Amino acid sequence: MATSTAETCDVRTVGEALESDPALANGNPDPMAFLWRARLYIVRNILDRTETTWRVQASTGRAYGAGTYELERTAGGWTVRQCLD
């Protein structure tokens, strides 16, 4: 698996999206979307996850193919790497 260099990004999690209804949110940290290089990516599938890293398939729209990305949550925020496998 080859990856690009890590870059910062903004990530929205399922828990944040549902925080208006705490019963649904349940603190879910799974990413559902991220803003990277001025584009909004929607997470289509979570392929793998650890405590701080998510490997996801995401795309910028239905007309575009999904790519594989690695999102990592750190103390300073989130980073993203595009996976080239």
ABEGO torsion letter per residue (X at the ends): XBBBBBBBBBBBBAAAAAAABAAAAGGBABBABBBBGGBBBBBABBABBBAABBBBBBBAEAABBBBBBBBBBBAAEBBBBBBBX
